[in-house]
Amino acid sequence: QVQLIESGGGLVQAGGSLRLSCAVSGRTLINYVMGWFRQAPGKEREFVGSISRSGGTTHYADSAKGRFTISRDNAKTVYLQMNSLKPEDTAVYFCAATRFGYSPAVYQGDNYDYWGQGTQVTVSS
């Protein structure tokens, strides 16, 4: 069983930065493609970005491109660096792990096997 634990959320002013972490308990993440998703109140969960097993390939939603960066230490932790935050980035952010091969399938939350509990990010204007 893979248990994912997010941290690093909080309240930040628009234009600020946050770094989210996703740590695994009990196993390593080396065999999993990792993704970040978010869900704002009253909205559906949406894809933020993903990173391949090696860490060499990443993809981002248009809303995250140029501002967010995903990285991993390939063993225990995946990160989401968020810069130039906007009020519309306010949401609960989730990390997730999938055994899928790296493909457009990893943009879909339904293809992920394990999820963290989420961490709240609030961006004030």
N, C-alpha and C positions, 0 to 999 in steps of 0.2 A: 504494500500500500504506500502510495506517495502522498505525503501531507505537505501542503504548501502554506506558507505563512507570509503574508504581506506586511510591510511596515513602511513608515516614512511619510504617510499622508499628513495633512494638516491644513491650516488656514494660511493663505498667502495672498499678497496684493497682486493685482494685475501687473504683468511684466516681470514678476518674480520667478523663482525656480524652486523645484522640489526634486528629490531623488527618491524614488520608490525602490524597495528591495523585496525580493521574493525568495525566501529561503526554504529549502526542503528538509524535511525531517525523516530520518530512517533510511533514505536511499540517496544516490547521487542523481543528478539531472542529465548526465552525459548521454543517455539514450533517448532523450526527449527533445522534440521541438517545443519551444516555449512561446507563449503568446501573452499579450496584455490586452485586456478588454476593459470597457467602462460602461457604466449605466447611470444615467442621470434620472432624477425623479420624473416619473411619467413617461419615460422614453424606453425604447428597447435597448438591450445590450448591444454595444457596437465594438467592432474590432479597432484596436489602436495600432498594434504592430506585432511582429513576430521575429524570431531569430532561430536560425538553423542549429543543428546539434553542435557543429564546429564553432559556431559564432561568426562564421565568415559571410553569412548572408542574412540580410534583414529586409523587411518590408514594412511600410507604414501606411496607415490611412492618410488620405489627402489632408485631413485636419491636423495630422501630427507631423507631416513632412517638414523638415527644416527646423523644427522646434524640439522634437522628442528624439531620444536616442536609446536604443535597447542594447545592452551588453550582458555578457555572462562570464562567470569564472569557470564554467564548464563542469563544476563539481557540485556546488551546493547553492549557488545564488545567481539570480538573474536581476538585472537592474533596469529601471526606466528613468532616465534623466529627462526632466521636463523643464524647458526654458521658455521664456517669453509667454508665460501663462496668461490665459484669457478667462474672463468669467464663464464663458461657454465650455471651458474644460472642467467645470465643477461636476463631479460625479463620484461614484464609488468605483475604484479601480481594482480589477482582479487580474491575477496571473493564473495561467493555466498550462498544463503539460499534455502533450499528445505524442502518441507513437506513430502517427502518420509520417510519411515521407514529406520532405519539404516541397510544397506545391501550393497552388491557390486554395487547396482544401484547408490549409491552416488559417485562412482568413475567416473560417466559419466556426463559431463557438461550439456548435453541435459535434464537431469532430475532435473535441478535446476530452481527455479521459479524467483529468484531475483538475480541481479548482481550489484556489485559496478562498478565504472568507471575505476578502475585500478590505480596502482601506479608503477612507473618505478623503477626498481632495476638494477643498473649497477655495475658490479664487474670488476675491472681492474686487469690486470696481473702484 
